């Protein structure tokens, strides 16, 4: 449910790569691990000398340098087929792109901050090398009259986009060597996972650097433009919410846009398709050529012009930030009309042409521009199914009265259209062509299915009346020489009257939905705004219904959009149920720097045939099942932290009962008691905390964060306020805390029984492989499941493992080994308990099993870094990461696991020291709930501290005596020869 349709076309290429083998250790210390390549499209250009404009592609997490193929091939073909034959393009400095790509050996950057920093350092050195190529006459074919490049454009996929932004913060970054970045599905706002401290710290440092840079006038990033392109709901690898730039930079320097928004693309795409999708690669390459200028040392046009072209190429054109081009244009047509002509409509009259070419000659239809009044919200809307350029059958002009200039006459115009019919009373109009502001919309016909259908799109023109103050008329010129199926609708309408704002709460929408009826006498374009619908956690079902009295010119076209970030979805021929989901306010995503549009919410824009003369009903209801899918996408990482809340409270209960009664209950019994007591209380308390945080956020909302230097000191706290709990500042979602609490309880129960089952299976195997029942000389059986080792042996074993951690292996590898050792200890403990049926032995088994459950929930936090280490071994990169060789991060785990492997159990504590267990485990549970999702790596260290506390008494115990029973410290398991009745 709630899955967007897939509409990407396959891209094709004939790729050839040239490796720069001389980019070696003299240039970079990473030469033995990474490589630099130049792409050439076979059949078009196979010369490996540089000759154009440098562009560097950066692959993402576990990505390949070969992923540059689709973009680079399109660039080569577009220049070869179009731009090199266009004199104006050549004059504007368009030259072929030299596409470079980097082979990172499929490094895993999403999980490891140091790898990300290494890649950024390497890329800065690669850029210096690339720019040096253009200075070498033996390796360059550039015209000597052109300036040598001083900067490189970057295209980054996934984590490659983050690496691109990291480059600015590195010590070897050369100022002004990067000024244009386009990222594809890059998680800019926050790290995809928080299992590694380096990745979390790196993200915080990068984002803080970028935010502060824009607080300074003419700061270090003032020349940089960044466009973040994201695929939407089809991307299940990285939530598209994380690609938002709204918290990082002002609109003047960058923006986030969804592929479903982009003209002629109009489809979502998954994490990999965004690289090869044919429609998108065409749009990206055209945008890069738009901003390229080989005549400039930077190889690009100025920053403001770059942003203008990016908005023009990537946005729908309906956004208020898109500037109209008409004021910059010169008048192209002189139109002469009989002032009594019937082609001049009455003010306020709608123009509706059902068939162009009906008169078999050129005709002009003129709409008077109404007079502007105070607070005027009227606008001009023109919609047609034809092109409106000089090659199309219809054109739209904005006209004003012609004022003759001395010596100019009518020859100053490219088009001189005389439709006066020789009348003595005629008017002459000086007209500008509105094609410069034409907006492409998906065709909405009776046979239309998707916005990305391969058919000619509609053309739409819209101007606010206040922008037409210098014009008196709108001229629609029908140039068709024969009857066609083309049509045009043009009208002036009041935006206020055609806009409906639904001010209802989410609770009301959930209970009864939203239902509106648009009147039969309505404008062509109507809009329904629902400000309260702004969360990405909920999905909706929309139903649109109308019955036309006549055959409509076109079927209703729906545009679903939000203002921040730029996300639009088009639904042509809208009928039946329509899935509505959005990427608005999202959990854990920092709030926008400018809160101007955070309250706008969902908008539904509907184009319908105004001549239909029928009411239209619109209803919106919450899709419960679809919403659960959205919750999963945003909260997958919750299950790395929230289950630890449950495990910590269960352990706390087990220790309390053990200290009071001497019985260490099983994990299942502890879970049962916690479900009845502490877990509901904690989840209710956390729900109230969630409400309190949300209310605080509501009070402080509505003000921009990047406003002044005084606010800079508070920016870190402001941008991290969504890091707490479940990352939402909407009080409506307080129920998510108990919901995920219940799910976490279920997940912990499942893991517990899986572990129990595995332990039982391994115990049976252990019993068959090794006969643990040995007999003494007198014929009695004795138990040797836990052999007593000397302190010297234990010290030697522990020291060897610590030395390996400090020098060779990361502590994450040691942690994995400890989990396996703990599992083996659990198997032996169960076997011993089953054989002896001793209460003490069952105590020990339950103790070992519960700590195994705790360690298993910490294991996922350590596995990603372990995967990175194994990958580096595979590519023969042996340089250690200092942050992962801290022996203090693993020593307590080693001590406690080694202690349990020799048969020790924690003693009963009757002194005030027993409160330490309670406090530490409750603190662990509280931290896991409040900060665990955003700072999961800390959970390893908190449990490490708890392990240190458990290990301390054992050291004292060993110093005092080899075997002390009934003491306030650890007890060594007695070797029972008789079968005791196990406790219940």
Secondary structure, 3 states (H helix, E strand, C coil): CCCCCECCCCCCCCEEEEECCCCCCCCCCCCCCCEEEEEEECCCCCCCCECCEEEEEECCCCCCHHHHHHHHHHHHHHHHHCHHHCHHHHHCCCCCEEEEEEECCCCCCCCCHHHHHHHHHHHHHHHHHHHHHCCCCCCECCCCCCCCCCCEEEEEECHHHHHHHHHHHCCCCCCCCEEEEEEECCCCCCCCCCCCHHHHHHHHHHHHHHHHHCCCCCCCCCCCEEEEEECCCCCCCCCHHHHCCCCCCCCCCEEEEECCCCCCCCCECCCCHHHHCHHHHHHHHHHHHHHECCCCCCCECCHHHHHHHHHHHHCCCCCCCCCCCHHHCCCCEEEEEECCCCCECCCCCCEEECCCCCCCCCEEEEEECCCCCCCCCEEEEEEECCCCCCCCCEEEEEEEECCCCCCCCCCCCCEEEEECCCCCCEEEEEEEEHHHHCEEECCCCCCCCCCCCCCCCEEEEEEEHHHHCCCCEEEEEECCCCCCCCCEEEEEEECCCCEEECCCCHHHHHHHCEEEEECCCCCCEEEEEECCCCECCCEEEEEEEECCCCCCCCCCEEEEEECCCEEEEEECCCCEEEEECCCCECCCCCCCCCHHHCCCCEEEEEECCHHHCCCEEEEEEEEHHHHHHHHHHHCHHHHHCHHHHHHHHHHHHHHHHHHHHCCCCCHHHHHHHHHHCHHHHHHHHHHHHHHHHHHHHHHHCCCCCCCCHHHHHHHHHHHCHHHCCCCCCCHHHHHHHHHHHHHHHHHHHHHHHHHHHHHHHHHHHHHHHCCCEEECCCCCEEECCCCCCCHHHHHHHHHHHHHHHHHCCCHHHHHHHHHHHHHHHHHHHHHHHHHHCCHHHHHHHHHHHHHHHHHHHHHHHHHHHHHHHHHHHHCCCCCCCHHHCCHHHCHHHHHHHHHHHCCEECCCCCCCCHHHHHHHHHHHHHHHHHCCCCCCHHHHHHHHHHHHHHHHHHHHHHHHCCCCCCCCCCEECCCCCCCCCCCC
